């Protein structure tokens, strides 16, 4: 018995020695691991699929991506109109959208909704197209209903008045929302008045709209000459082509309208210019709990530009996600906000704007402005790190490779090539072009697009407690001028927060008593 016990103790000791030896060896190996970020390798070779593409006799472009992995199908109609200026009837596009699908030449509103719901299909419209999705076995009928509603809508007075009332009520609810006010004033500051990108809808502009306006808008802009019909899913190619021709080929358009669209916008508006200096633009929203801060400047950037890829990398490093510099500094390091982001969009039709944005606590607004400016300046004046460049490229390689497995991506890429006048091989060479971007390229794009010397800094929130701080901001040793706006982008005088000597606690109480009906009423209650 003792002999057996001795053997067991020896075995246990051996096991401990083996485990201990493994831990020592493991620690030694861990210390030798190279944790440096590997350099980005060559761009991966990716096999691209092409959608079937053809033009119908009325110039409508049909694109079909067959994918039978799931028994579903979808279709999207996109009318690629130029920017449309609505003027004193801003809101007409929204009312066209909300009134479509409320009955057509072939079905009443109730019949349309009942049949759509029975099939479990989704059908929606907007002022520049619409979309559907359904089970494959209901696709032909769903597409037929969609086409009938899109091409032969009935705009009724009853439905128009309902939608007009709903829009007006929504505007009332939204009029004191700080984020909505911020976006509205930001666009006005950037694009000025009377530009499609700065228009906003008001109760007054909605009151100017009558049913004839939405009928005329539909007739003028709902045309096939610059439209795309994209079908994706478990469909039969030849049958889809035949169905599309049957449903959409009788959709006519005006040759004169086609000529005008070909030249660009049929509206008369001026494109904005870059500001001559950096200025702070303040909007006081007394009910706001935080402060919205936006750095912005006008840019002219298209996807077809030679510096598209370097600009894309620059923005991703700066603020395109939670791993970016703005997010890391503003949130993680400084604790000013939940997040901070930037956007560097493209537009083939008008100028657009770069924007870096965050929402911070009121008391740190001035500090956040200075720190955002610092991060933009660092991007412009210093090359990004090897690790940042490698991480961005590696991230794009993985995302891009996975995205092209999605039939929606295939369709969107083919659509972009046509609508944005891109080279036919733009997406085939996307990763190789991205891979050639250097740190110097990124710095040059940062200088071009992040205009810290010509920025519009828009500050929206309850600013009465921080007004002196905002008026005392220096950036690169230059004192920044301040301009004040109301909630609708009109320049105003500096707000006066002083309290009259006549105001006291007693006077406030007495005024309240008067408002509720006097002291007698207060005693009775």
C-alpha positions, 0 to 999 in steps of 0.5 A: 500500500505504502509502495503504491502511495509512493508511486502516486506521489512520484507521478504527481511530482512529475506532472507538476514538473512537466506543467512548470516546464511548459509554463517556463517555455511558454513565457520564453516563447511569448517574450520572443513573439514579434508584435510589430504590425506586418506591412500590407501585402499586395492587393488581393486578386478579386473575381468580379461578377457583372450584372446583365445590363441593357437599355430599353427603348425609352432610355431606361437602364435595366440591370439584373443580378441573378442570385438563387441562394434565397427564394427572394427578389428585389428591385429598385428604381432610381431616377438620377435627377440633377439637384432640384431647387424647390424655392418657396415650396420646399417640401413638395418632394416629400409630399410627392413621396408620401402621396405615391402608393395611395392608389393608381389607375388599376387599384384603389389604395385599399386594394393595393395595400390588401394585396401587397400585405397578403403576399408579404411584399414590400413596396415603397415610392419616393420622388425619385423612384422606389423599391420592392422586395418579395418572395420569388413566387410573388415577384412578377405580381409585386413588380407589376403592382409597383410599376402601376403605382409608379407610372400611373399614380392617382393624387387625391385631394383627400390623401394630399390634405392628410399628408400635408397635415402630417408633414406640418405636425412633424415640423412642429415637433422637430423645430426645437430639436438641437441636432436638426437645427444644427444640420440646417444652419450648417448647410446654410452657412456652407452653401448659402441660401437658394441652394438645393443642399441648404433648402429646408422645409417650414410650415410656411413653405408647406402651406404654399403647396397645393395638389397641382404642385405635386402633380406638376413635379411628378410630370416634370421629374419622374422620367425614364431618360436618366433612370435605372431599374436594378433587379436582384435575386432569385429571378429568371433572367430572360423572364425578368427582361421581358417583364421589365419591357412589358411594364416600363417600356411605354413610360415616355419622356420629353426630348427637351427635358432629356437635353436639359438633364444632359447639361446638368441642373435645370435649376438656377443656383450658384455654387458656394466658394471656400471661406476666406478665413476660419470663423465660428458660427453660433446658434443658441438653442436654450433647451439643448442639453449638449453642444453640437460642434462641426468643422466644415469647409466646401470641397469639390470632390468626385469619385473619379478624381485621381486623389479619391483614394488618398482622400479616402485613406486620410478621412479613415485615419482622421474620423471614419470610425471608432479606431480613428484619431478624432474618436480616440482623442475626443472620447478616449483621451479627453473624455469630451464626448461619446464619439467624434467623426468626420466625412469626406463625401463625393458628388458628381453633380454639385460641390459638397463639404468636408465635415468633422463633428462631435456632440460634447458637454457644454462646459468643454465646448471650447476645449473640444474646438481647439482639440479638433483643430489640433487633430486636423492640423496634425493630419495636414502637417505630418505624415500618418504612421506606417501602422495607420496606413497599413491598418487602413489598407488591410481593413479595406482589403478585407471589407471589399473582398467580403462586400463583393459577395453581396449581389447588392454590392455588385449592382451598386458598383455597376450603377456607380460606374454609369451614374458617376462616369467612372472607368469600366475597370474602376472597381476591378482596380479599386484595391490595387489603386488603394494599395499605391497610396503613400503617406505623402499622398495622404498628407497632400489630400489632407492639405487639400480637403481639411481646410483649417484656415478656411473652416466654418466652425458651427456651434449649436446648443445652450451657449449663454454660460460659455459665450465668453469662452467661445469669443476668446478662442485662438487657433494657431495664435489667431483670434477667431471671429464669431457670427450669431444665427437664429435657428433658421440660419439668419444672421442676428445680433449677439444674444443679450443674457443680462437680466433687467434690474426690475426682475426679482424673485418677487416680481416673477412670483407676482407675474405668475399669480397674475397669469393664473387669475390673481391672488383670489384664485390662488387662495380658492385653490 
